[in-house]
Amino acid sequence: MISYKKRISDFVCSGRFGRLSLIAVCLFALVQASCSTQRQQYTAGPDLPPRAVVRDGVAITLRDQKLTVFRGGKKVKDYSISSSKFGIGSRNGSNRTPLGIHAVTRKVGDGQPKGMVFKACRPTGEVVPADASGRDPIVTRVIQIAGLEGFNSNSHSRRIYIHGTPEERKIGRPASYGCIRMRSNDVLDLYSRVYRGMPVAIEKCSQEAYLRAEQDRNARGISIPQSIVANLPTDNEVVRPARSLRKRSLAHRSRLAKRSRHVGRSRSSASRRSAMASRHSSKVGRRSAKAGHRSSARKGKGRAHRRALASRSSRKRRR
């Protein structure tokens, strides 16, 4: 089996291809390198056993991109999946796949045809075939899960789903934005096997290591009490995607801020107007007071002047 690096060297050294062919070869090498980097995110380090095992539920092993259904501690069915291409993590906005114990909260898609597109967990009426060019929506079925541990308690609000994808050619390697992607036929089969409250364990190990731990009777088993199942998120709590809620809240906050700024401006402008009016009235009062003083002074000066003239005239007459 000739490696792709040998093919690239032969392709370039042949001298029969032009500059465009060389660019295409470079792009192919970059894609191969990115794919190998994505795989190394999950395969780096030793293949450690899981912290706990699911006796009746679903186990997702990210090292080899597998989803396995267990009944009574025995493997019933397994499928190939595609987890996040950004790696493992639970931080909001990271687009990474969380680890830990989860539980199925809701199943969406009863009676819908294969390839039905879902938006905000509602069917849109559009059907997309497998490997449709330029399309990467959520299709066929949606299985919502919620994290039951402290570090993954935001999985439900992050909208971490198990769902079908039209990009079936990418199944088996990391390619999603945090969700667990499956082929449409596989997610249809899994949809009929899971139920609300069913445990879903997402582990970094391989399926082989998980099966070894499953055979170990001393390994801690995962079981979800009915009290926790009763408190899982319901259908009514997921009406719109959290992203649109964030946008709406941000828009609402901006509107409130603008309104408060407008009210503040109107209040400040009213206070400025009242202050200006008071200053104007005080100025007018001072001006009127000064004018009255001046007029009275002028009147006083006029009376004195007239008295002086009268006294002078009387003196002249006496002479």
C-alpha positions as CSV (number, residue, x, y, z in Angstrom):
1,M,0.0,0.0,0.0
2,I,1.7,3.2,-1.2
3,S,1.3,6.1,1.3
4,Y,-0.2,9.4,0.2
5,K,3.2,11.1,0.7
6,K,4.9,8.8,-1.8
7,R,2.1,9.5,-4.3
8,I,2.6,13.3,-3.8
9,S,6.3,13.0,-4.4
10,D,5.8,11.0,-7.6
11,F,3.0,13.4,-8.6
12,V,5.3,16.4,-8.3
13,C,8.5,14.9,-9.6
14,S,6.9,13.6,-12.8
15,G,7.1,17.1,-14.4
16,R,3.9,16.5,-16.4
17,F,1.7,18.8,-14.4
18,G,1.5,22.5,-14.1
19,R,1.2,25.0,-11.3
20,L,-2.5,24.3,-10.6
21,S,-1.8,20.6,-10.1
22,L,0.9,21.5,-7.5
23,I,-1.6,23.7,-5.7
24,A,-4.2,20.9,-5.6
25,V,-1.5,18.5,-4.2
26,C,-0.7,21.0,-1.5
27,L,-4.3,21.4,-0.5
28,F,-4.7,17.6,-0.4
29,A,-1.7,17.4,1.9
30,L,-3.2,20.0,4.2
31,V,-6.5,18.2,4.4
32,Q,-4.7,14.9,5.2
33,A,-2.6,16.7,7.9
34,S,-5.7,18.2,9.5
35,C,-7.5,14.9,9.6
36,S,-4.5,13.2,11.3
37,T,-4.3,16.1,13.8
38,Q,-8.0,15.6,14.6
39,R,-7.5,11.9,15.2
40,Q,-4.4,12.5,17.4
41,Q,-6.6,14.6,19.7
42,Y,-8.4,11.4,20.8
43,T,-5.6,8.8,20.3
44,A,-2.9,10.6,22.2
45,G,-1.9,9.0,25.5
46,P,-2.5,5.5,26.9
47,D,-5.9,3.7,26.4
48,L,-7.1,4.0,30.0
49,P,-10.2,2.2,31.3
50,P,-13.4,4.1,31.9
51,R,-14.3,5.5,35.4
52,A,-17.6,3.5,35.4
53,V,-19.5,1.3,33.0
54,V,-23.0,1.2,31.7
55,R,-24.8,-2.1,32.3
56,D,-28.0,-1.0,30.6
57,G,-27.5,2.0,28.4
58,V,-25.3,3.7,25.8
59,A,-21.5,4.0,25.9
60,I,-19.7,6.4,23.5
61,T,-16.0,5.8,23.1
62,L,-14.2,8.7,21.4
63,R,-10.8,7.0,20.9
64,D,-12.2,4.9,18.1
65,Q,-15.4,6.9,17.4
66,K,-17.9,4.2,18.4
67,L,-21.3,4.1,20.1
68,T,-22.3,0.8,21.8
69,V,-25.6,-0.2,23.3
70,F,-25.5,-2.5,26.3
71,R,-28.3,-4.7,27.8
72,G,-27.5,-6.6,31.0
73,G,-23.8,-5.9,30.7
74,K,-23.6,-7.3,27.2
75,K,-23.1,-5.5,23.9
76,V,-26.2,-5.5,21.8
77,K,-25.3,-3.1,19.0
78,D,-22.5,-0.7,18.0
79,Y,-22.3,2.1,15.5
80,S,-19.7,4.3,14.0
81,I,-20.0,8.0,15.0
82,S,-18.4,11.4,14.5
83,S,-17.6,13.6,17.5
84,S,-16.2,17.1,17.7
85,K,-13.3,18.1,15.5
86,F,-12.2,20.6,18.2
87,G,-11.6,17.9,20.8
88,I,-13.0,17.2,24.3
89,G,-14.4,19.8,26.6
90,S,-17.4,21.2,28.3
91,R,-16.8,25.0,28.2
92,N,-19.6,27.1,26.7
93,G,-18.9,28.1,23.1
94,S,-16.0,25.7,22.7
95,N,-17.8,23.4,20.2
96,R,-16.2,20.4,21.9
97,T,-17.7,17.1,23.0
98,P,-18.2,16.7,26.7
99,L,-17.1,13.6,28.7
100,G,-18.9,12.0,31.6
101,I,-22.3,10.6,32.5
102,H,-25.4,11.9,30.7
103,A,-29.0,10.8,30.4
104,V,-31.5,10.9,27.5
105,T,-34.0,13.6,28.0
106,R,-36.0,13.7,24.8
107,K,-36.5,12.0,21.4
108,V,-37.5,14.1,18.4
109,G,-38.6,12.9,15.0
110,D,-41.3,10.4,15.4
111,G,-42.9,9.6,12.0
112,Q,-40.5,11.9,10.0
113,P,-38.8,10.5,6.9
114,K,-35.2,9.8,6.6
115,G,-33.2,12.9,5.8
116,M,-35.7,15.3,7.3
117,V,-34.0,18.5,8.4
118,F,-34.5,19.7,12.0
119,K,-34.0,23.2,13.2
120,A,-34.4,24.1,16.9
121,C,-35.6,20.4,17.2
122,R,-38.5,21.0,14.9
123,P,-38.9,19.5,11.4
124,T,-38.6,22.1,8.6
125,G,-40.2,20.0,5.8
126,E,-36.9,19.8,3.8
127,V,-35.4,16.4,3.1
128,V,-31.7,16.2,2.4
129,P,-30.1,13.1,0.9
130,A,-26.9,11.6,2.2
131,D,-23.6,13.3,1.3
132,A,-25.5,16.3,-0.2
133,S,-22.9,18.9,-1.3
134,G,-22.7,22.0,0.8
135,R,-25.2,20.9,3.4
136,D,-24.5,20.0,7.0
137,P,-27.8,20.2,9.0
138,I,-29.3,18.0,11.7
139,V,-31.4,15.3,9.9
140,T,-33.6,12.2,10.5
141,R,-33.7,12.0,14.3
142,V,-32.6,14.0,17.3
143,I,-31.8,12.4,20.8
144,Q,-31.3,15.1,23.4
145,I,-29.0,14.4,26.4
146,A,-28.3,16.2,29.7
147,G,-25.1,16.0,31.8
148,L,-25.5,14.6,35.3
149,E,-22.1,15.7,36.6
150,G,-20.8,19.1,37.7
151,F,-18.4,19.6,34.9
152,N,-20.9,18.6,32.1
153,S,-24.1,20.0,33.6
154,N,-24.2,22.5,30.7
155,S,-24.5,19.8,28.0
156,H,-28.3,20.3,27.7
157,S,-28.0,24.1,27.3
158,R,-25.1,23.7,24.9
159,R,-27.5,21.5,22.7
160,I,-25.3,18.4,22.7
161,Y,-27.4,15.9,20.7
162,I,-27.1,12.5,19.1
163,H,-28.4,13.1,15.6
164,G,-28.2,12.1,12.0
165,T,-26.0,13.9,9.5
166,P,-26.0,14.1,5.7
167,E,-22.1,14.1,5.8
168,E,-22.0,10.3,6.2
169,R,-18.6,10.2,4.4
170,K,-17.1,11.8,7.5
171,I,-18.4,9.2,10.0
172,G,-15.6,7.4,11.8
173,R,-13.5,10.5,12.4
174,P,-14.0,13.8,14.3
175,A,-15.9,16.2,12.2
176,S,-18.8,17.7,14.3
177,Y,-19.2,20.9,16.4
178,G,-19.7,19.1,19.7
179,C,-22.6,16.7,18.9
180,I,-22.5,13.0,18.3
181,R,-23.2,12.5,14.6
182,M,-24.5,9.2,13.1
183,R,-25.6,7.8,9.7
184,S,-29.4,8.2,9.1
185,N,-30.0,4.4,9.2
186,D,-28.0,4.0,12.4
187,V,-29.7,6.8,14.2
188,L,-33.1,5.4,13.2
189,D,-32.1,2.0,14.7
190,L,-30.7,3.7,17.9
191,Y,-33.8,5.8,18.2
192,S,-36.0,2.7,18.7
193,R,-33.6,1.4,21.4
194,V,-33.3,4.4,23.8
195,Y,-35.7,5.9,26.2
196,R,-36.0,8.9,28.5
197,G,-33.7,8.5,31.5
198,M,-31.4,6.0,29.7
199,P,-27.8,6.6,30.8
200,V,-25.3,7.7,28.2
201,A,-21.6,7.5,29.1
202,I,-19.1,9.4,27.0
203,E,-15.5,8.2,27.6
204,K,-12.1,9.0,26.0
205,C,-11.1,5.3,25.9
206,S,-11.6,2.8,23.1
207,Q,-14.4,0.3,22.7
208,E,-12.0,-2.5,23.4
209,A,-11.0,-1.0,26.8
210,Y,-14.6,-0.3,27.6
211,L,-15.6,-4.0,26.9
212,R,-12.8,-5.2,29.1
213,A,-14.1,-3.0,31.9
214,E,-17.6,-4.2,31.2
215,Q,-16.5,-7.8,31.9
216,D,-14.9,-6.8,35.2
217,R,-17.6,-7.4,37.9
218,N,-15.7,-5.1,40.3
219,A,-16.1,-2.1,38.0
220,R,-18.6,0.5,39.2
221,G,-21.9,0.5,37.3
222,I,-23.9,3.5,36.2
223,S,-27.5,3.7,37.2
224,I,-29.7,6.8,37.3
225,P,-32.3,7.0,40.1
226,Q,-35.9,7.8,39.3
227,S,-35.7,11.0,41.3
228,I,-33.1,12.3,38.9
229,V,-35.0,11.1,35.9
230,A,-38.1,13.0,37.1
231,N,-36.1,16.2,37.3
232,L,-34.6,15.9,33.9
233,P,-35.4,18.8,31.4
234,T,-38.8,18.3,29.8
235,D,-40.0,19.1,26.2
236,N,-41.4,22.5,27.2
237,E,-38.0,23.7,28.4
238,V,-36.6,23.4,24.9
239,V,-38.6,25.7,22.7
240,R,-35.9,27.7,20.9
241,P,-32.2,27.2,20.5
242,A,-30.1,28.8,23.2
243,R,-28.2,30.8,20.6
244,S,-31.4,32.7,19.5
245,L,-32.2,33.1,23.2
246,R,-28.9,34.7,23.8
247,K,-29.3,36.9,20.8
248,R,-32.8,37.9,21.9
249,S,-31.6,38.6,25.4
250,L,-28.7,40.7,24.1
251,A,-31.0,42.6,21.8
252,H,-33.4,43.1,24.7
253,R,-30.6,44.3,26.9
254,S,-29.4,46.8,24.2
255,R,-33.0,48.1,23.8
256,L,-33.2,48.6,27.6
257,A,-29.9,50.3,27.6
258,K,-31.0,52.6,24.8
259,R,-34.2,53.3,26.5
260,S,-32.5,54.1,29.8
261,R,-30.0,56.3,28.0
262,H,-32.9,58.1,26.3
263,V,-34.7,58.5,29.6
264,G,-31.5,59.8,31.2
265,R,-31.0,62.2,28.3
266,S,-34.6,63.5,28.6
267,R,-34.3,63.8,32.3
268,S,-30.9,65.5,32.0
269,S,-32.2,67.8,29.3
270,A,-35.3,68.7,31.4
271,S,-33.0,69.4,34.4
272,R,-30.8,71.5,32.2
273,R,-33.8,73.4,30.8
274,S,-35.1,74.0,34.4
275,A,-31.6,75.1,35.5
276,M,-31.3,77.4,32.5
277,A,-34.8,78.8,33.2
278,S,-33.9,79.5,36.8
279,R,-30.6,81.1,35.8
280,H,-32.5,83.2,33.2
281,S,-35.1,84.3,35.7
282,S,-32.4,85.2,38.2
283,K,-30.5,87.1,35.5
284,V,-33.7,88.9,34.6
285,G,-34.4,89.7,38.2
286,R,-30.9,91.1,38.7
287,R,-31.2,93.1,35.5
288,S,-34.6,94.5,36.6
289,A,-33.2,95.3,40.0
290,K,-30.3,97.1,38.5
291,A,-32.5,98.9,36.1
292,G,-34.8,100.0,38.9
293,H,-31.9,101.2,40.9
294,R,-30.5,103.1,38.0
295,S,-33.9,104.7,37.3
296,S,-34.4,105.7,40.9
297,A,-30.9,107.1,40.9
298,R,-31.6,109.0,37.8
299,K,-34.8,110.3,39.2
300,G,-33.0,111.3,42.4
301,K,-30.3,113.1,40.4
302,G,-33.0,114.9,38.4
303,R,-34.8,116.1,41.4
304,A,-31.6,117.4,43.0
305,H,-30.7,119.1,39.8
306,R,-34.0,120.8,39.6
307,R,-33.8,121.9,43.1
308,A,-30.4,123.3,42.5
309,L,-31.6,125.2,39.4
310,A,-34.6,126.5,41.4
311,S,-32.4,127.8,44.2
312,R,-30.1,129.5,41.8
313,S,-33.0,131.2,40.0
314,S,-34.4,132.4,43.4
315,R,-31.0,133.9,44.3
316,K,-30.7,135.7,41.0
317,R,-34.2,137.2,41.6
318,R,-33.2,138.5,45.0
319,R,-30.2,140.2,43.6
